[in-house]
Amino acid sequence: MTLTPGGTTHRRTLRWQTARVLSVRDETPRARTFRLALPEPRPHLAGQHYVVRLTAPDGYTASRSYSVASAPDGTGEIELTVERLEGGEVSEFLHDVVRPGDELEVRGPIGLFFVWEGERPALLVGGGSGVVPLMAMLRQARAIGRGDLLRLVVSARSPGDLYYADELPGPESVVLYTWQAPPGAGRTAGRIAVADIAPLVRGDEDVYVCGSPAFADAATDVIIGAGIPAERIRVERFGPSG
């Protein structure tokens, strides 16, 4: 069987398995992290995602992809952070119904384009829930003692909208607020700008951008304006489906 980087396999990741929910915790008023135990552990890379499938009694199914927030650690457990979207079939069920001890059908890990393997310098730029796969990268870097490889820029509307608020701050990360900045933030609220990115550019890094289509497009323009070639930028956009 052909192996992908990190030991994941194409064939195995296509099979569904039933994961047990170990814990549920709030990240923001509209986002929760679900820690799952996989009966058949599968190595993942920072930046990959899992598909969660719900099946109704009449056989109707709905599925959504969610990025893995946890670092690769070999425990057989993963964390998925899910934003609650109004009218979202899957996200509303996860937020309103799922509790520790429940079971969920999952498939993964999936995706090789947007992965960081913990070896090269990288600039990470995320907006809103786009920080989720980038947090997996930051956690991995810290776990292996290579936080120096990463620079993370996170854009959030306000302090109450910031994911992983207790864990994210550190020498590797910069938080920008677009709507309401807290006292002492050191920067007035506003959209990401070249002045925010330029001081972090080292010249040899790969760049990972994740967020809504509007954020991803604007951030990419800013990054190019800061002197990074477009071919060094990897972009992952997420839509409104939930």
KARA-V780625 format. One record per residue. PSI is psi in whole degrees, 0 to 359 (none if undefined). OMEGA is omega in whole degrees, -180 to 180 (none if undefined). Layout:
psi=PSI omega=OMEGA
psi=PSI omega=OMEGA
This chain:
psi=136 omega=-179
psi=129 omega=179
psi=141 omega=172
psi=170 omega=177
psi=142 omega=178
psi=1 omega=177
psi=2 omega=177
psi=155 omega=-178
psi=143 omega=-180
psi=314 omega=-173
psi=314 omega=-177
psi=324 omega=-176
psi=347 omega=179
psi=351 omega=-179
psi=138 omega=176
psi=146 omega=171
psi=159 omega=-177
psi=113 omega=-179
psi=149 omega=178
psi=134 omega=179
psi=117 omega=-179
psi=320 omega=-178
psi=159 omega=177
psi=130 omega=179
psi=149 omega=178
psi=137 omega=171
psi=317 omega=175
psi=176 omega=176
psi=342 omega=-177
psi=12 omega=-179
psi=137 omega=178
psi=148 omega=176
psi=130 omega=-180
psi=121 omega=176
psi=125 omega=-174
psi=142 omega=172
psi=126 omega=-178
psi=128 omega=178
psi=332 omega=177
psi=88 omega=-176
psi=138 omega=180
psi=123 omega=-179
psi=138 omega=176
psi=164 omega=176
psi=148 omega=178
psi=123 omega=-177
psi=347 omega=179
psi=171 omega=-179
psi=166 omega=174
psi=152 omega=172
psi=131 omega=175
psi=130 omega=-179
psi=132 omega=174
psi=140 omega=-180
psi=123 omega=180
psi=162 omega=179
psi=330 omega=-179
psi=4 omega=178
psi=351 omega=179
psi=137 omega=-180
psi=151 omega=173
psi=138 omega=-178
psi=150 omega=178
psi=152 omega=177
psi=136 omega=178
psi=132 omega=180
psi=147 omega=175
psi=128 omega=-180
psi=339 omega=-176
psi=153 omega=177
psi=153 omega=172
psi=122 omega=-176
psi=359 omega=176
psi=13 omega=-178
psi=346 omega=-174
psi=12 omega=178
psi=146 omega=178
psi=158 omega=174
psi=132 omega=175
psi=127 omega=177
psi=126 omega=-171
psi=126 omega=174
psi=135 omega=178
psi=118 omega=179
psi=132 omega=179
psi=127 omega=-178
psi=0 omega=180
psi=116 omega=-175
psi=314 omega=-175
psi=313 omega=-176
psi=322 omega=178
psi=320 omega=178
psi=315 omega=-179
psi=318 omega=-179
psi=319 omega=-170
psi=337 omega=-171
psi=316 omega=-170
psi=133 omega=179
psi=163 omega=176
psi=137 omega=-177
psi=340 omega=177
psi=168 omega=179
psi=146 omega=180
psi=141 omega=173
psi=130 omega=180
psi=156 omega=176
psi=133 omega=180
psi=188 omega=3
psi=154 omega=-174
psi=145 omega=173
psi=131 omega=178
psi=347 omega=-177
psi=320 omega=-171
psi=46 omega=-177
psi=148 omega=174
psi=126 omega=-173
psi=9 omega=174
psi=22 omega=-176
psi=327 omega=-175
psi=153 omega=174
psi=145 omega=-179
psi=145 omega=171
psi=124 omega=-177
psi=130 omega=-179
psi=117 omega=-177
psi=145 omega=177
psi=129 omega=178
psi=231 omega=-180
psi=354 omega=175
psi=350 omega=178
psi=345 omega=-172
psi=303 omega=-179
psi=333 omega=179
psi=329 omega=177
psi=325 omega=176
psi=321 omega=178
psi=316 omega=180
psi=317 omega=179
psi=320 omega=178
psi=315 omega=-179
psi=317 omega=179
psi=322 omega=-178
psi=327 omega=-179
psi=7 omega=178
psi=28 omega=-180
psi=43 omega=176
psi=338 omega=179
psi=342 omega=-179
psi=338 omega=-172
psi=149 omega=166
psi=123 omega=-176
psi=127 omega=175
psi=122 omega=-179
psi=131 omega=177
psi=124 omega=179
psi=151 omega=-179
psi=317 omega=-176
psi=169 omega=178
psi=325 omega=180
psi=345 omega=-180
psi=2 omega=-175
psi=120 omega=176
psi=149 omega=174
psi=40 omega=-172
psi=328 omega=-178
psi=338 omega=-173
psi=328 omega=-172
psi=318 omega=-176
psi=143 omega=179
psi=178 omega=-178
psi=342 omega=-178
psi=348 omega=-168
psi=149 omega=175
psi=131 omega=179
psi=127 omega=178
psi=141 omega=179
psi=133 omega=-175
psi=341 omega=-175
psi=313 omega=-179
psi=113 omega=178
psi=145 omega=180
psi=161 omega=176
psi=138 omega=179
psi=14 omega=-178
psi=335 omega=179
psi=358 omega=179
psi=134 omega=177
psi=156 omega=-180
psi=141 omega=179
psi=168 omega=-178
psi=158 omega=179
psi=139 omega=-175
psi=166 omega=179
psi=323 omega=-179
psi=336 omega=178
psi=328 omega=-174
psi=319 omega=-172
psi=317 omega=-179
psi=345 omega=-177
psi=352 omega=-176
psi=128 omega=178
psi=340 omega=174
psi=339 omega=-178
psi=13 omega=-174
psi=157 omega=166
psi=155 omega=-177
psi=135 omega=179
psi=123 omega=-179
psi=130 omega=180
psi=134 omega=179
psi=193 omega=177
psi=161 omega=178
psi=318 omega=-179
psi=316 omega=179
psi=314 omega=-177
psi=318 omega=180
psi=315 omega=-179
psi=317 omega=-180
psi=321 omega=178
psi=317 omega=177
psi=318 omega=180
psi=317 omega=-179
psi=317 omega=176
psi=321 omega=177
psi=336 omega=178
psi=2 omega=173
psi=8 omega=180
psi=128 omega=-180
psi=145 omega=-178
psi=328 omega=-178
psi=350 omega=177
psi=0 omega=-173
psi=128 omega=173
psi=132 omega=-175
psi=133 omega=173
psi=119 omega=-180
psi=144 omega=176
psi=147 omega=-179
psi=184 omega=-175
psi=355 omega=-177
psi=144 omega=-177
psi=none omega=none
